[in-house]
Amino acid sequence: MSLFLLFVLCLLLGSGLWIALSLAGAGWMAMTLVNPNPGLFLASAYWESTGSWTLAALPMFVWMGEILFRTKLSEELFNGLAPWVRRIPGRLLHVNILACGIFGSVSGSSAATCATVSRIALPELRKRGYDDSISIGSLATAGTLGIMIPPSIIMVVYAVAAEVSIVRVFIAGCLPGLLVMILFSGYIAIWAKLNPDKQPPQDPPMSFMAKMKQSAQLIPCAILIVVVIGSMFVGWATATEAAAFGVLGSLVLAAVTRTLTWASFFESLAAATRLSCMILFILAGAAFLTKAMALTGIPAALAQAVAEAGLGPYSIIAILTLVYVVLGAALDGVSMIVLTTSVVVPIVQHAGFDLVWFGIFIVLLVEIAEITPPLGFNLFVMQTMTGKEQTEVAWASMPFFLMLVLTVVLITIFPVALVTGLPEWLLAR
């Protein structure tokens, strides 16, 4: 039966039908096999999956990112960080990583992070004579930090689909996100040492006070990060409340800097509505499919089959890694999560893995998918902004792709130290 439903789902997706409707259609087919009246289950699944106070954090974070996308925050980030990397091998290339990490923490979107920082950094790097390949590769992959460093839209989707704490998943993503940034910057430093001829001459020195004055532009962004993330970490606000604070803070920043007009305000609202509705519609279709799958007993049967196959926990993780990398070549991150959660979560639980850890594991694989041809979304963004072929952008991203793979290996070997230990320690206080 599972192969039949997989065939139906692939057929619907291949026909060009919306992902949400394809999920619901496959769920309807599964439900009719075990229940003569699937309509009631469809209505209840759609209501239960979207009528959630927790899920209200999603459109809020999306809107916050859209507002900041239309302000001068990215330009201020680049200018504020640039003075402090002048003496590090690779110099301004490290600003790509730092700016994407900071902007990602307030936008929650990989595409928004990649496009916004690239729009400012790429012309500046080209003007100063940095190698185009390393600039493009670092920007394409550092943009994926938008979904790793909390708050993250993908993390919210996973937490809702897997029924785990959003705050725990957010906190668990901090150390892996920092690890990814360190590995990216480490590679840039090594590359800079090996390729001194592909960098511009050393910049003139700046005084400490001049650096501090230029870095003052980071203060508004730092305050917003502290309000949004800090309120969740110390337990003052839920994820939904923190998202509301983030929207309010971004509107205040836009008003103070006078960078948001009424036209761009309504553009941000419309864009956030479109993206939020798309994600919620997909989640609703996935919820119905999950309910149908549960009634057919397919997830439990698959979990039992994996258990009887005698595969070890790491063998299961290796197989799931290959599955998600293949899916990432054809699907976006949200679709990957909602398509697989109902089947994969029982298998992962049976293997003894923590679901919060598995959420970070999936987010890292979605990051890899963002730079995997032919549908890696960040590759599309960089292709559009640079005018280069997708294969050229993909090859430029390959060393950083390997750093993401290394991160997956490290969090699998050290799950407590790098992922689950921090939320347990913070929330136990």
VEXDREN-2710 file (C-alpha; in Angstrom, 1 decimal):
% VEXDREN-2710
k/r/px/py/pz
1/MET/0.0/0.0/0.0
2/SER/2.8/2.4/0.8
3/LEU/4.3/2.0/-2.7
4/PHE/0.9/2.6/-4.2
5/LEU/0.4/5.8/-2.2
6/LEU/4.0/6.9/-3.1
7/PHE/3.1/6.4/-6.8
8/VAL/-0.1/8.4/-6.4
9/LEU/1.8/11.3/-4.7
10/CYS/4.5/11.3/-7.3
11/LEU/1.9/11.2/-10.1
12/LEU/0.0/14.2/-8.6
13/LEU/3.2/16.2/-8.0
14/GLY/4.5/15.4/-11.5
15/SER/1.2/16.6/-13.0
16/GLY/2.0/20.1/-11.8
17/LEU/-0.7/20.1/-9.1
18/TRP/0.1/22.3/-6.0
19/ILE/2.0/20.5/-3.3
20/ALA/-0.7/21.1/-0.7
21/LEU/-3.4/19.6/-3.0
22/SER/-1.2/16.7/-4.0
23/LEU/-0.7/15.8/-0.3
24/ALA/-4.4/16.1/0.4
25/GLY/-5.2/14.0/-2.7
26/ALA/-2.8/11.2/-1.6
27/GLY/-4.3/11.4/1.9
28/TRP/-7.8/11.1/0.5
29/MET/-6.8/8.0/-1.5
30/ALA/-5.3/6.4/1.6
31/MET/-8.3/7.4/3.8
32/THR/-10.8/5.9/1.4
33/LEU/-9.1/2.5/1.8
34/VAL/-9.8/2.4/5.5
35/ASN/-12.8/4.7/6.1
36/PRO/-15.9/5.3/4.0
37/ASN/-16.3/8.9/5.1
38/PRO/-12.9/10.7/4.6
39/GLY/-14.5/14.2/4.4
40/LEU/-14.8/14.6/8.2
41/PHE/-11.2/13.7/8.7
42/LEU/-10.2/16.2/6.0
43/ALA/-12.1/19.0/7.7
44/SER/-10.8/18.2/11.2
45/ALA/-7.2/17.8/9.9
46/TYR/-7.3/21.2/8.2
47/TRP/-8.8/22.9/11.2
48/GLU/-6.5/21.3/13.8
49/SER/-3.3/21.9/11.8
50/THR/-4.0/25.6/11.1
51/GLY/-6.0/26.7/14.1
52/SER/-2.9/26.7/16.4
53/TRP/-1.7/29.5/18.6
54/THR/1.8/28.1/18.4
55/LEU/1.7/28.2/14.6
56/ALA/0.9/31.9/14.7
57/ALA/4.6/32.5/15.2
58/LEU/5.2/31.5/11.5
59/PRO/3.5/34.4/9.8
60/MET/4.9/36.8/12.3
61/PHE/8.5/35.7/11.7
62/VAL/7.8/35.8/7.9
63/TRP/6.5/39.4/8.2
64/MET/9.4/40.5/10.3
65/GLY/11.8/39.2/7.7
66/GLU/9.9/40.9/4.9
67/ILE/9.9/44.3/6.7
68/LEU/13.7/44.1/7.4
69/PHE/14.3/43.0/3.8
70/ARG/13.0/46.4/2.7
71/THR/15.1/48.5/5.2
72/LYS/18.8/49.5/5.2
73/LEU/19.6/46.9/7.9
74/SER/21.7/44.7/5.5
75/GLU/23.8/47.7/4.5
76/GLU/24.3/48.7/8.1
77/LEU/25.3/45.2/9.0
78/PHE/28.0/45.1/6.3
79/ASN/29.4/48.5/7.2
80/GLY/29.4/47.7/10.9
81/LEU/31.2/44.4/10.6
82/ALA/33.8/45.3/8.0
83/PRO/36.3/47.1/10.2
84/TRP/36.8/44.1/12.5
85/VAL/38.0/41.6/9.9
86/ARG/40.7/43.7/8.2
87/ARG/43.5/41.7/9.8
88/ILE/42.0/38.2/9.4
89/PRO/43.1/36.2/6.3
90/GLY/40.3/36.6/3.8
91/ARG/39.3/40.0/5.3
92/LEU/35.9/41.2/3.9
93/LEU/34.9/37.7/2.8
94/HIS/34.3/36.9/6.5
95/VAL/31.7/39.7/6.6
96/ASN/29.6/37.5/4.2
97/ILE/29.5/34.9/7.0
98/LEU/29.0/37.2/9.9
99/ALA/26.3/39.4/8.1
100/CYS/24.4/36.3/6.9
101/GLY/24.5/34.9/10.5
102/ILE/23.2/38.1/12.1
103/PHE/20.6/38.9/9.4
104/GLY/19.5/35.2/9.4
105/SER/18.8/35.5/13.1
106/VAL/16.3/38.2/12.5
107/SER/14.8/37.1/9.1
108/GLY/14.4/33.4/9.5
109/SER/14.5/32.9/5.7
110/SER/17.4/31.5/3.7
111/ALA/16.4/33.2/0.5
112/ALA/15.9/36.6/2.1
113/THR/19.3/36.3/3.9
114/CYS/21.1/35.3/0.7
115/ALA/19.5/37.9/-1.5
116/THR/19.7/40.8/1.0
117/VAL/23.4/40.3/2.0
118/SER/24.5/39.5/-1.5
119/ARG/22.9/42.6/-2.9
120/ILE/25.2/44.7/-0.6
121/ALA/28.3/42.5/-0.3
122/LEU/28.8/41.3/-3.9
123/PRO/29.2/44.7/-5.6
124/GLU/31.5/45.8/-2.8
125/LEU/33.7/42.6/-3.0
126/ARG/33.9/42.9/-6.8
127/LYS/34.9/46.6/-6.6
128/ARG/37.7/45.8/-4.2
129/GLY/39.1/42.9/-6.4
130/TYR/38.1/39.8/-4.5
131/ASP/37.9/36.5/-6.4
132/ASP/34.4/36.1/-7.8
133/SER/34.2/32.3/-7.1
134/ILE/34.9/32.5/-3.4
135/SER/32.6/35.5/-3.0
136/ILE/29.7/33.7/-4.7
137/GLY/30.3/30.4/-3.0
138/SER/30.4/32.0/0.5
139/LEU/27.3/34.1/-0.1
140/ALA/25.3/31.2/-1.5
141/THR/26.0/28.9/1.4
142/ALA/26.1/31.5/4.2
143/GLY/22.6/32.5/3.2
144/THR/21.5/29.1/4.4
145/LEU/22.2/30.3/8.0
146/GLY/18.8/32.1/7.7
147/ILE/17.2/28.7/8.5
148/MET/19.7/27.5/11.0
149/ILE/20.1/30.4/13.4
150/PRO/16.8/31.0/15.3
151/PRO/14.2/32.2/14.8
152/SER/13.8/30.0/11.7
153/ILE/10.7/29.4/9.6
154/ILE/11.8/25.8/8.8
155/MET/12.3/25.1/12.5
156/VAL/8.7/26.3/13.3
157/VAL/7.4/24.0/10.5
158/TYR/9.3/21.0/11.8
159/ALA/8.3/21.6/15.5
160/VAL/4.7/21.8/14.6
161/ALA/4.8/18.8/12.3
162/ALA/6.8/16.7/14.8
163/GLU/4.9/18.1/17.9
164/VAL/8.0/19.2/19.8
165/SER/8.7/22.5/21.5
166/ILE/9.5/25.4/19.2
167/VAL/11.7/27.0/21.8
168/ARG/13.7/23.9/22.4
169/VAL/14.4/23.5/18.7
170/PHE/15.3/27.2/18.5
171/ILE/17.8/26.9/21.3
172/ALA/19.2/23.7/19.9
173/GLY/20.0/25.4/16.6
174/CYS/22.4/28.0/18.2
175/LEU/25.5/25.9/18.6
176/PRO/25.3/24.1/15.2
177/GLY/24.7/27.5/13.6
178/LEU/27.8/28.9/15.3
179/LEU/29.7/25.8/14.3
180/VAL/28.7/26.2/10.6
181/MET/29.9/29.9/10.7
182/ILE/33.2/28.9/12.3
183/LEU/33.8/26.2/9.6
184/PHE/32.9/28.6/6.8
185/SER/35.3/31.3/8.1
186/GLY/38.0/28.6/8.8
187/TYR/37.8/27.5/5.1
188/ILE/38.0/31.2/3.9
189/ALA/41.1/31.8/6.1
190/ILE/42.8/28.7/4.7
191/TRP/41.9/29.6/1.1
192/ALA/43.2/33.2/1.7
193/LYS/46.5/31.8/2.9
194/LEU/46.8/29.6/-0.2
195/ASN/45.7/32.2/-2.7
196/PRO/47.2/35.6/-1.8
197/ASP/47.1/36.7/-5.4
198/LYS/43.2/36.5/-5.6
199/GLN/42.7/39.2/-2.9
200/PRO/43.2/43.0/-3.0
201/PRO/46.1/44.7/-1.2
202/GLN/45.8/45.2/2.6
203/ASP/43.4/48.1/3.6
204/PRO/44.8/51.1/5.4
205/PRO/44.6/50.7/9.2
206/MET/41.7/52.2/11.2
207/SER/41.8/53.6/14.7
208/PHE/39.9/51.8/17.4
209/MET/37.5/54.8/17.8
210/ALA/36.9/54.8/14.1
211/LYS/36.0/51.1/14.2
212/MET/33.6/51.7/17.1
213/LYS/31.9/54.6/15.4
214/GLN/31.3/52.6/12.2
215/SER/30.2/49.6/14.3
216/ALA/27.5/51.7/16.0
217/GLN/25.3/50.8/13.0
218/LEU/25.0/47.3/14.5
219/ILE/23.2/48.6/17.6
220/PRO/19.6/48.5/16.2
221/CYS/20.1/45.0/14.9
222/ALA/21.6/43.8/18.2
223/ILE/18.7/45.2/20.2
224/LEU/16.2/43.4/17.9
225/ILE/18.1/40.1/18.3
226/VAL/18.2/40.4/22.1
227/VAL/14.5/41.2/22.3
228/VAL/13.4/38.3/20.0
229/ILE/15.8/35.5/20.9
230/GLY/16.6/36.6/24.5
231/SER/13.0/36.8/25.5
232/MET/12.5/33.1/24.5
233/PHE/15.8/31.8/26.0
234/VAL/15.1/33.3/29.4
235/GLY/11.5/32.2/29.4
236/TRP/9.9/35.6/29.3
237/ALA/8.0/35.0/26.1
238/THR/6.7/32.1/24.0
239/ALA/7.8/31.7/20.4
240/THR/4.6/33.4/19.2
241/GLU/5.0/36.3/21.6
242/ALA/8.6/36.8/20.7
243/ALA/7.6/36.8/17.0
244/ALA/5.1/39.6/17.8
245/PHE/7.8/41.5/19.6
246/GLY/10.0/41.0/16.5
247/VAL/7.4/42.5/14.2
248/LEU/6.9/45.4/16.5
249/GLY/10.7/46.0/16.8
250/SER/11.2/45.8/13.0
251/LEU/8.4/48.4/12.5
252/VAL/10.0/50.6/15.1
253/LEU/13.4/50.3/13.4
254/ALA/11.9/51.1/10.0
255/ALA/10.1/54.1/11.5
256/VAL/13.1/55.5/13.2
257/THR/15.4/55.1/10.2
258/ARG/12.6/56.3/7.8
259/THR/13.4/53.5/5.4
260/LEU/9.9/52.0/5.1
261/THR/7.3/53.8/3.0
262/TRP/3.6/53.0/3.0
263/ALA/4.0/51.3/-0.4
264/SER/6.9/49.0/0.9
265/PHE/4.9/48.4/4.1
266/PHE/2.0/47.0/2.1
267/GLU/4.4/45.1/-0.1
268/SER/5.9/43.4/3.0
269/LEU/2.4/42.6/4.3
270/ALA/1.3/41.1/0.9
271/ALA/4.5/39.1/0.5
272/ALA/4.3/37.7/4.1
273/THR/0.6/36.8/3.5
274/ARG/1.4/34.9/0.3
275/LEU/4.3/33.0/1.8
276/SER/2.5/32.2/5.1
277/CYS/-0.6/31.0/3.3
278/MET/1.5/28.7/1.0
279/ILE/3.2/27.2/4.0
280/LEU/0.0/26.8/6.0
281/PHE/-1.8/25.2/3.1
282/ILE/1.1/22.7/2.7
283/LEU/1.0/22.0/6.4
284/ALA/-2.8/21.4/6.3
285/GLY/-2.4/18.9/3.4
286/ALA/0.4/17.2/5.2
287/ALA/-1.7/16.9/8.4
288/PHE/-4.4/15.2/6.5
289/LEU/-2.0/12.8/4.8
290/THR/-0.4/12.1/8.3
291/LYS/-3.8/11.3/9.8
292/ALA/-4.6/9.0/6.8
293/MET/-1.2/7.3/7.1
294/ALA/-1.7/6.7/10.8
295/LEU/-5.1/5.1/10.2
296/THR/-3.6/2.8/7.5
297/GLY/-0.8/1.8/9.9
298/ILE/1.9/2.4/7.3
299/PRO/4.3/4.5/9.5
300/ALA/4.1/1.9/12.3
301/ALA/4.7/-0.9/9.8
302/LEU/7.7/0.9/8.3
303/ALA/9.1/1.5/11.7
304/GLN/8.6/-2.2/12.6
305/ALA/10.2/-3.2/9.3
306/VAL/13.3/-1.1/10.0
307/ALA/13.5/-2.5/13.5
308/GLU/13.3/-6.1/12.2
309/ALA/15.9/-5.3/9.6
310/GLY/18.5/-5.0/12.3
311/LEU/19.9/-1.7/11.2
312/GLY/21.8/0.2/13.7
313/PRO/21.0/3.8/14.6
314/TYR/23.8/5.3/12.5
315/SER/22.8/3.1/9.5
316/ILE/19.3/4.6/9.8
317/ILE/20.8/8.1/9.9
318/ALA/23.0/7.4/6.9
319/ILE/20.0/6.2/4.9
320/LEU/17.9/9.2/5.9
321/THR/20.7/11.5/4.9
322/LEU/20.8/10.0/1.4
323/VAL/17.0/10.2/1.2
324/TYR/16.9/13.9/2.2
325/VAL/19.8/14.9/-0.1
326/VAL/17.9/13.2/-3.0
327/LEU/14.6/14.9/-2.0
328/GLY/16.5/18.2/-1.7
329/ALA/17.4/18.1/-5.4
330/ALA/13.7/18.3/-6.3
331/LEU/11.8/19.8/-3.4
332/ASP/12.0/22.9/-1.1
333/GLY/12.7/22.6/2.6
334/VAL/9.1/23.0/3.8
335/SER/7.9/20.3/1.4
336/MET/10.7/17.9/2.4
337/ILE/9.7/18.2/6.1
338/VAL/6.0/17.9/5.8
339/LEU/6.2/15.0/3.2
340/THR/8.4/12.8/5.4
341/THR/7.6/13.6/9.0
342/SER/4.7/11.2/9.4
343/VAL/6.8/8.3/8.2
344/VAL/10.3/9.3/9.5
345/VAL/9.5/10.4/13.1
346/PRO/8.3/6.9/14.3
347/ILE/11.4/5.4/12.8
348/VAL/13.7/7.9/14.4
349/GLN/11.9/7.5/17.8
350/HIS/12.2/3.7/17.5
351/ALA/16.0/4.1/16.9
352/GLY/16.3/6.1/20.1
353/PHE/17.1/9.5/18.7
354/ASP/15.9/12.7/20.3
355/LEU/13.3/14.5/18.1
356/VAL/14.8/18.0/18.9
357/TRP/18.2/16.7/17.7
358/PHE/16.6/15.2/14.6
359/GLY/15.0/18.6/13.9
360/ILE/18.4/20.2/13.7
361/PHE/19.7/17.3/11.7
362/ILE/16.9/17.9/9.1
363/VAL/17.5/21.6/9.1
364/LEU/21.1/21.0/8.2
365/LEU/20.1/18.7/5.4
366/VAL/17.6/21.4/4.2
367/GLU/20.6/23.8/4.2
368/ILE/22.5/21.3/2.0
369/ALA/19.4/21.0/-0.2
370/GLU/19.4/24.8/-0.7
371/ILE/22.7/24.6/-2.6
372/THR/22.0/21.2/-4.3
373/PRO/21.2/21.4/-8.1
374/PRO/18.9/21.4/-9.9
375/LEU/16.4/23.1/-7.4
376/GLY/18.7/24.5/-4.8
377/PHE/16.9/27.8/-4.1
378/ASN/20.0/29.7/-3.1
379/LEU/21.6/28.7/-6.4
380/PHE/18.7/30.3/-8.2
381/VAL/19.2/33.5/-6.1
382/MET/22.9/33.7/-6.9
383/GLN/22.4/32.8/-10.5
384/THR/19.9/35.7/-10.8
385/MET/22.2/38.2/-9.0
386/THR/25.4/37.3/-10.8
387/GLY/24.2/36.2/-14.3
388/LYS/26.4/33.1/-14.1
389/GLU/25.3/29.5/-14.9
390/GLN/23.9/27.4/-12.1
391/THR/26.7/24.8/-12.5
392/GLU/29.3/27.5/-12.0
393/VAL/27.6/28.8/-8.8
394/ALA/27.2/25.2/-7.6
395/TRP/31.0/24.5/-8.1
396/ALA/31.8/27.7/-6.3
397/SER/29.7/26.5/-3.3
398/MET/31.2/23.0/-3.2
399/PRO/33.8/23.6/-0.5
400/PHE/31.2/25.2/1.8
401/PHE/28.8/22.3/0.9
402/LEU/31.4/19.9/2.4
403/MET/31.6/22.1/5.5
404/LEU/27.8/21.5/6.0
405/VAL/28.3/17.8/5.5
406/LEU/31.1/17.9/8.2
407/THR/28.6/19.6/10.5
408/VAL/26.1/16.8/10.0
409/VAL/28.8/14.3/10.9
410/LEU/29.8/16.3/14.1
411/ILE/26.3/16.7/15.5
412/THR/25.7/13.0/14.9
413/ILE/28.8/12.0/16.8
414/PHE/28.4/14.6/19.6
415/PRO/24.6/15.1/19.8
416/VAL/24.4/16.2/23.5
417/ALA/27.4/18.6/23.4
418/LEU/26.4/20.3/20.2
419/VAL/22.6/20.1/20.1
420/THR/20.5/18.8/23.0
421/GLY/22.6/19.9/25.9
422/LEU/22.1/23.6/25.6
423/PRO/18.2/23.6/25.6
424/GLU/18.2/21.1/28.5
425/TRP/20.6/23.3/30.6
426/LEU/18.8/26.6/29.8
427/LEU/15.3/25.4/30.3
428/ALA/16.1/23.5/33.5
429/ARG/17.3/26.7/35.2
END
